[in-house]
Amino acid sequence: MRWKVGAVAIVLVTTFVSGQVRAGDDSTFPSTLLTPTMSISRSSSLTPSMARSMVAAATSVGAVGHVVSFPMVSLTGQRRNDEDVLRLTNGWRIPMATMVAPVAYIAAVGGQDMANAAADGYVLMGETSAGIRRAQVGDVLTLRDGRFRPKLFTVGAIVPDRFVDWGDFYMTYTTASVLGALPISRVTVTGMSSSKSVIAAWKAKRFPIGSQFRLRTSWDRVNPDGTLGTATTKKLLGELIYKPTTGSSMLADASWTTKNIVWKKVYDDINLTNNCHKIVAAALQNALSEIKTAGLSNAIDVHNSNRYGGCFVGRYNRFGGVFGSPSRHAWGMAFDINTATNPQGGVPQMNCSVVRIFRKWGFAWGGNFWPTDGMHFEYVGERRDQYGYPSIYCPNKVPVPTTTLPVFGGSTTTSSTTTTTTASTLPVSSIP
């Protein structure tokens, strides 16, 4: 069947096979990482020389360093058995969060069978993304390179979301080479005998963890201000189709905005006015009502927030380049308030009681992003005020549990006894 979605021509094949398919038997792939991982990054991309030095430092203490990129690649086509499942024209595209790393990385964390499925020319697709796209192993995808030229890739396997970092795809650098030069996002380490030895080696190379470089580990506690992966965002709020216009601006497909954005919403109790996603608007109203009940209305500068804040804006993330991602404002899931006193990169001045109320109603706060973004709140769809975490600003008023370290040097990780998530908890992205 064929119809128009805004200016987007879409063809859907109605002979979908129900369920999700993996290469080989389901038991082939693990559900958790087979080895602990640790990553170092900074707020901007790493230079090649930095990445080489970080990898060399890890090697010097017997670990393995992997250079990792996270481009947002454009999907414009999907074919199965020589029939179109999806075809977008006229510059329209779907954003696909893609993890690019050496095949040795996926072999270490997912096993050799998973690595074999990611052989040259094939991509691993996360389960959530595959469910949204109704994708199957063997589907041929049209992805666009840095100059928007079409390149074909084949789905080699559908894997648990953690192996694509809660995004859409994993591919090797060899497979991704046709996309063009990719910015380096982080260096991830596997095979370490201890985390302290790797950190010490980085420090000796003048990569201290703290103000300039950030550490993430597979055993981190749940961060109340961590944001959703792209695939989870699509599942929660709908798949965004867009095309660039001028500068950093983009045009979201009209059918998506008509269905999902509540235009010129004036909230009760505290009269913020914005254009948010309908799911987000409902949660925002609940938070504002509680803020007023708590006698904290004056903590929100309504005049400033209505003039300079806002919610839905069709634009790219300000830190994106050629492979930049749509801003979370383009989903209508993020809003800004009190912009004058909470500039990006500055020390946040938001009232912490207000922050915790917003967390209660399903929002992460940008005050603990890197760099800080104290004006920014972002919908995550779950309560976040009950997670104990050593946040720099406005920590939750609950105890911070101790962390159980994994067993290093083994083939599998141990489970932390302090994890507070449940099967129904939405996954969070490793970097806000």
C-alpha positions as CSV (number, residue, x, y, z in Angstrom):
1,M,0.0,0.0,0.0
2,R,1.2,3.5,-0.7
3,W,0.2,6.9,0.8
4,K,1.6,10.3,1.6
5,V,2.9,11.3,5.0
6,G,3.4,15.1,4.7
7,A,5.7,15.3,1.8
8,V,7.1,11.8,2.4
9,A,6.4,9.0,0.0
10,I,6.2,5.7,2.0
11,V,5.6,2.2,0.7
12,L,4.7,-0.5,3.2
13,V,4.7,-4.2,2.5
14,T,1.9,-5.9,4.4
15,T,3.4,-9.4,4.4
16,F,5.4,-8.9,7.6
17,V,6.4,-11.9,9.6
18,S,5.4,-11.5,13.2
19,G,8.1,-11.5,15.9
20,Q,11.7,-10.6,15.9
21,V,14.3,-12.8,14.2
22,R,17.9,-13.3,15.1
23,A,20.7,-15.0,13.2
24,G,20.9,-18.5,14.4
25,D,19.3,-19.8,17.6
26,D,18.2,-17.2,20.2
27,S,20.5,-18.8,22.8
28,T,23.5,-17.9,20.6
29,F,23.5,-14.3,21.9
30,P,24.0,-13.3,25.5
31,S,21.6,-10.9,27.3
32,T,24.3,-9.1,29.2
33,L,27.8,-8.0,28.5
34,L,30.3,-10.8,28.7
35,T,33.0,-8.6,30.2
36,P,33.1,-5.3,32.2
37,T,33.7,-2.2,30.1
38,M,35.0,1.3,30.9
39,S,34.9,4.4,28.6
40,I,36.6,7.7,28.6
41,S,35.2,10.7,26.7
42,R,35.0,14.5,26.8
43,S,32.2,17.0,25.9
44,S,33.5,17.3,22.3
45,S,34.9,14.6,20.0
46,L,38.3,13.1,20.8
47,T,41.1,13.9,18.4
48,P,42.8,10.9,16.7
49,S,46.0,11.5,18.6
50,M,44.1,11.5,21.9
51,A,42.3,8.2,21.0
52,R,45.6,6.6,20.1
53,S,47.2,7.7,23.3
54,M,44.3,6.4,25.4
55,V,44.4,3.1,23.6
56,A,48.1,2.8,24.2
57,A,47.7,3.6,27.9
58,A,45.1,0.8,28.2
59,T,47.4,-1.6,26.4
60,S,50.3,-0.7,28.7
61,V,48.4,-2.2,31.6
62,G,47.2,-5.3,29.8
63,A,43.8,-4.1,28.7
64,V,42.3,-3.6,25.2
65,G,41.2,-0.2,24.1
66,H,38.6,0.3,21.4
67,V,37.9,3.5,19.5
68,V,34.2,4.1,19.3
69,S,32.0,6.5,17.3
70,F,28.3,7.3,17.6
71,P,27.1,8.9,14.3
72,M,23.4,9.6,13.8
73,V,22.9,8.0,10.3
74,S,19.9,8.7,8.1
75,L,17.7,5.8,7.0
76,T,15.8,6.4,3.7
77,G,15.0,2.9,2.6
78,Q,14.3,-0.7,3.7
79,R,13.8,-3.6,1.3
80,R,12.8,-7.3,1.8
81,N,12.8,-9.9,-0.9
82,D,13.3,-7.1,-3.5
83,E,10.2,-5.2,-2.3
84,D,10.1,-1.8,-0.5
85,V,9.2,-1.9,3.1
86,L,10.1,1.8,3.4
87,R,11.2,4.4,0.9
88,L,11.6,8.1,1.7
89,T,12.1,10.7,-1.0
90,N,12.8,14.4,-1.4
91,G,15.4,14.6,1.4
92,W,13.2,13.1,4.2
93,R,14.9,10.7,6.5
94,I,14.7,8.8,9.8
95,P,17.5,9.3,12.4
96,M,19.2,6.0,13.3
97,A,21.6,6.1,16.3
98,T,24.6,4.0,15.2
99,M,27.5,2.6,17.3
100,V,30.7,2.0,15.3
101,A,33.5,0.1,16.9
102,P,36.1,-2.6,16.0
103,V,34.8,-6.1,15.6
104,A,37.1,-7.1,18.5
105,Y,34.8,-5.0,20.8
106,I,31.6,-6.8,19.9
107,A,33.4,-10.2,20.1
108,A,34.6,-9.2,23.7
109,V,31.2,-8.1,24.9
110,G,28.8,-10.2,22.8
111,G,30.8,-13.3,21.8
112,Q,32.1,-14.6,18.6
113,D,28.7,-15.5,17.1
114,M,27.6,-11.9,17.4
115,A,30.9,-10.7,16.0
116,N,30.4,-13.1,13.0
117,A,26.9,-11.6,12.4
118,A,28.5,-8.2,12.1
119,A,30.8,-9.2,9.3
120,D,31.7,-6.8,6.6
121,G,28.7,-5.1,5.1
122,Y,26.3,-6.3,7.8
123,V,24.8,-4.4,10.8
124,L,23.5,-5.5,14.1
125,M,20.1,-4.0,14.9
126,G,18.8,-3.5,18.4
127,E,15.6,-5.3,19.4
128,T,13.6,-2.1,20.1
129,S,14.6,-0.5,16.8
130,A,13.8,-3.7,14.9
131,G,10.4,-3.9,16.6
132,I,9.6,-0.3,15.5
133,R,10.8,-0.9,11.9
134,R,9.4,-4.5,11.9
135,A,12.9,-5.4,10.6
136,Q,14.1,-8.9,9.9
137,V,17.5,-10.4,9.4
138,G,18.4,-10.0,5.7
139,D,16.6,-6.7,5.2
140,V,18.6,-4.4,3.0
141,L,18.8,-0.8,4.4
142,T,19.5,2.4,2.5
143,L,21.6,4.6,4.8
144,R,23.1,7.9,3.8
145,D,26.8,9.0,4.0
146,G,28.0,12.4,5.1
147,R,27.1,13.8,1.7
148,F,23.7,12.1,1.8
149,R,24.7,9.6,-0.9
150,P,22.9,6.2,-0.6
151,K,24.8,3.2,0.8
152,L,23.4,-0.3,1.2
153,F,23.7,-2.3,4.4
154,T,22.2,-5.7,5.4
155,V,20.8,-6.6,8.8
156,G,23.0,-9.5,10.0
157,A,21.3,-10.0,13.4
158,I,18.8,-8.5,15.8
159,V,20.4,-8.3,19.3
160,P,19.6,-7.0,22.8
161,D,19.6,-3.2,23.0
162,R,22.6,-3.0,25.3
163,F,24.8,-4.2,22.4
164,V,23.9,-1.2,20.3
165,D,24.1,1.2,23.4
166,W,20.3,1.6,23.4
167,G,20.3,3.0,19.9
168,D,19.5,1.5,16.5
169,F,22.6,-0.1,15.0
170,Y,26.1,-1.5,15.6
171,M,28.6,-1.8,12.7
172,T,32.3,-2.3,12.4
173,Y,34.6,0.5,11.2
174,T,35.2,-1.5,8.1
175,T,31.5,-1.6,7.3
176,A,31.1,2.1,8.2
177,S,34.0,3.2,6.1
178,V,31.7,4.0,3.1
179,L,29.9,6.6,5.3
180,G,33.0,8.9,5.4
181,A,35.1,10.2,8.3
182,L,33.4,9.8,11.7
183,P,34.1,11.8,14.8
184,I,35.6,9.8,17.7
185,S,33.2,9.7,20.6
186,R,35.1,7.7,23.2
187,V,37.6,5.0,23.9
188,T,36.1,1.9,25.6
189,V,38.2,-0.6,27.4
190,T,37.7,-4.4,27.8
191,G,39.9,-7.1,29.2
192,M,41.1,-5.0,32.1
193,S,42.6,-6.7,35.2
194,S,41.4,-3.7,37.3
195,S,39.8,-0.4,36.6
196,K,42.3,1.5,38.8
197,S,45.2,0.5,36.7
198,V,43.6,1.8,33.5
199,I,42.6,5.1,35.2
200,A,46.1,5.5,36.5
201,A,47.5,4.9,33.0
202,W,45.2,7.5,31.5
203,K,46.3,10.0,34.3
204,A,49.9,9.4,33.4
205,K,49.1,10.3,29.8
206,R,47.5,13.5,31.0
207,F,43.9,12.3,30.6
208,P,42.7,12.9,34.2
209,I,39.1,12.0,35.0
210,G,37.1,15.0,36.2
211,S,36.7,18.4,34.7
212,Q,38.1,17.6,31.2
213,F,37.5,13.8,30.7
214,R,34.5,11.7,31.8
215,L,34.4,8.1,32.9
216,R,31.6,5.7,32.3
217,T,31.5,2.0,33.4
218,S,29.2,-0.9,32.8
219,W,28.7,-1.1,36.5
220,D,27.6,2.5,37.0
221,R,24.6,3.2,39.2
222,V,21.4,4.3,37.5
223,N,21.8,8.1,36.9
224,P,18.5,9.9,37.6
225,D,19.6,12.5,35.0
226,G,20.5,10.0,32.3
227,T,18.5,10.3,29.1
228,L,16.8,7.8,26.9
229,G,18.4,6.0,24.0
230,T,17.1,7.0,20.6
231,A,15.3,3.7,20.0
232,T,13.5,4.0,23.3
233,T,12.6,7.6,22.5
234,K,11.0,6.4,19.2
235,K,9.1,3.7,21.0
236,L,7.8,6.1,23.6
237,L,7.0,9.1,21.4
238,G,6.8,7.9,17.8
239,E,9.3,7.6,15.0
240,L,10.4,11.0,13.8
241,I,10.8,11.7,10.1
242,Y,12.5,15.0,9.2
243,K,14.6,16.8,6.7
244,P,17.2,19.6,7.1
245,T,16.2,23.2,6.1
246,T,18.8,25.9,6.8
247,G,21.6,26.1,9.3
248,S,20.9,23.8,12.2
249,S,17.1,23.8,11.6
250,M,15.0,20.9,10.4
251,L,11.5,20.3,9.4
252,A,9.6,17.5,11.1
253,D,7.0,15.6,9.1
254,A,3.6,17.3,9.4
255,S,1.7,14.1,10.2
256,W,3.9,13.5,13.2
257,T,3.7,17.0,14.6
258,T,-0.1,17.1,14.0
259,K,-0.6,13.8,15.8
260,N,1.8,14.5,18.7
261,I,2.5,18.2,19.4
262,V,0.1,20.1,21.6
263,W,0.3,23.6,20.2
264,K,0.3,26.7,22.4
265,K,-0.5,24.8,25.5
266,V,-1.1,27.1,28.5
267,Y,-0.7,25.1,31.7
268,D,-2.8,25.4,34.8
269,D,-1.4,26.5,38.2
270,I,1.8,27.9,36.7
271,N,1.1,29.5,33.3
272,L,3.9,28.3,31.2
273,T,3.1,28.3,27.5
274,N,4.9,26.0,25.0
275,N,4.5,23.3,22.3
276,C,5.3,19.9,23.8
277,H,4.6,16.3,22.8
278,K,1.2,15.3,24.2
279,I,2.7,12.7,26.5
280,V,5.2,15.2,27.8
281,A,2.6,17.9,28.3
282,A,0.5,15.7,30.6
283,A,3.5,15.0,32.8
284,L,4.6,18.6,32.8
285,Q,1.1,19.7,34.0
286,N,1.3,17.2,36.9
287,A,4.8,18.6,37.9
288,L,3.7,22.2,37.7
289,S,0.6,21.5,39.8
290,E,2.8,19.9,42.5
291,I,5.3,22.8,42.4
292,K,2.4,25.2,43.0
293,T,1.0,23.1,45.9
294,A,4.5,23.0,47.4
295,G,4.6,26.9,47.4
296,L,7.4,27.0,44.9
297,S,5.7,28.9,42.0
298,N,8.1,31.8,42.4
299,A,11.0,29.5,41.6
300,I,9.9,29.4,38.0
301,D,10.4,32.6,36.0
302,V,7.3,32.4,33.8
303,H,8.0,35.5,31.8
304,N,11.6,34.5,31.0
305,S,10.6,30.9,30.3
306,N,7.7,31.8,28.0
307,R,9.9,34.2,26.0
308,Y,13.2,32.4,25.8
309,G,12.5,28.9,26.9
310,G,10.1,26.6,25.1
311,C,9.8,22.9,24.2
312,F,9.3,21.8,20.5
313,V,11.9,23.3,18.2
314,G,12.9,21.7,14.9
315,R,16.7,21.7,15.1
316,Y,19.8,19.6,15.5
317,N,21.7,19.0,18.7
318,R,24.1,22.0,19.1
319,F,27.0,19.6,19.4
320,G,26.2,17.7,16.2
321,G,28.3,17.8,13.1
322,V,27.7,16.1,9.7
323,F,26.3,13.1,11.6
324,G,24.6,15.2,14.2
325,S,21.4,14.0,15.9
326,P,18.0,15.8,16.1
327,S,17.8,17.8,19.3
328,R,15.5,16.3,22.0
329,H,13.5,19.5,21.5
330,A,12.7,18.3,18.0
331,W,10.8,15.4,19.6
332,G,8.9,17.8,21.9
333,M,10.3,15.9,24.9
334,A,12.6,18.6,26.3
335,F,11.7,22.1,27.6
336,D,13.8,25.0,29.0
337,I,12.9,27.3,31.8
338,N,14.7,30.0,33.8
339,T,17.2,30.5,30.9
340,A,18.7,33.8,32.2
341,T,20.1,32.2,35.4
342,N,20.9,28.7,33.9
343,P,23.0,29.1,30.8
344,Q,24.6,26.1,29.2
345,G,28.0,25.4,30.7
346,G,27.3,27.5,33.8
347,V,26.7,26.5,37.4
348,P,23.0,25.7,37.6
349,Q,20.8,28.0,39.7
350,M,17.6,25.9,39.6
351,N,15.7,25.4,42.8
352,C,16.5,21.8,43.9
353,S,13.1,21.1,45.2
354,V,11.7,22.0,41.8
355,V,14.3,19.7,40.2
356,R,13.2,16.8,42.3
357,I,9.5,17.3,41.6
358,F,10.2,17.3,37.9
359,R,12.2,14.0,38.4
360,K,9.2,12.6,40.2
361,W,7.0,13.2,37.2
362,G,9.4,11.6,34.7
363,F,12.0,14.2,33.8
364,A,15.8,14.1,33.8
365,W,17.5,17.4,34.5
366,G,20.3,19.0,32.5
367,G,22.0,20.5,35.4
368,N,24.2,17.4,35.7
369,F,24.7,17.0,31.9
370,W,28.2,17.4,30.5
371,P,28.5,20.3,29.9
372,T,25.8,21.5,32.3
373,D,22.5,22.7,31.0
374,G,20.6,23.8,34.0
375,M,17.6,25.3,32.1
376,H,16.9,21.9,30.4
377,F,14.5,19.2,31.5
378,E,13.9,16.1,29.4
379,Y,11.2,13.5,29.5
380,V,12.2,9.9,30.3
381,G,8.8,8.4,31.2
382,E,9.6,7.0,34.6
383,R,10.0,8.3,38.1
384,R,13.6,9.5,38.8
385,D,13.5,11.0,42.3
386,Q,14.1,7.7,44.1
387,Y,17.5,6.8,42.7
388,G,20.4,7.3,45.0
389,Y,23.2,8.8,43.0
390,P,26.1,11.2,43.8
391,S,24.8,14.0,41.5
392,I,27.0,17.1,41.6
393,Y,23.9,19.3,41.7
394,C,20.6,18.6,43.4
395,P,21.1,15.0,44.4
396,N,18.0,13.0,45.3
397,K,17.2,12.8,49.0
398,V,17.7,9.1,49.2
399,P,20.8,7.1,50.3
400,V,23.4,6.4,47.7
401,P,24.0,2.6,47.6
402,T,27.5,1.2,47.6
403,T,28.6,-0.2,44.3
404,T,29.5,-3.9,43.8
405,L,32.4,-4.1,41.4
406,P,32.4,-6.8,38.7
407,V,35.0,-9.5,38.6
408,F,37.7,-8.4,36.3
409,G,39.5,-10.8,34.0
410,G,36.6,-13.3,33.9
411,S,34.4,-14.1,30.9
412,T,31.3,-12.7,32.5
413,T,30.3,-9.9,34.8
414,T,28.7,-10.3,38.2
415,S,25.4,-8.6,39.0
416,S,25.5,-5.7,41.3
417,T,23.4,-6.2,44.5
418,T,22.6,-2.5,44.6
419,T,20.8,-2.1,41.3
420,T,17.4,-0.5,41.7
421,T,16.0,-1.0,38.2
422,T,13.3,-3.6,37.3
423,A,12.3,-5.3,34.1
424,S,9.8,-2.5,33.5
425,T,12.4,0.3,33.9
426,L,13.2,2.1,30.7
427,P,16.9,1.9,29.8
428,V,19.0,5.0,30.0
429,S,21.7,6.1,27.5
430,S,25.2,5.8,28.8
431,I,25.9,9.5,28.2
432,P,23.3,12.2,28.8
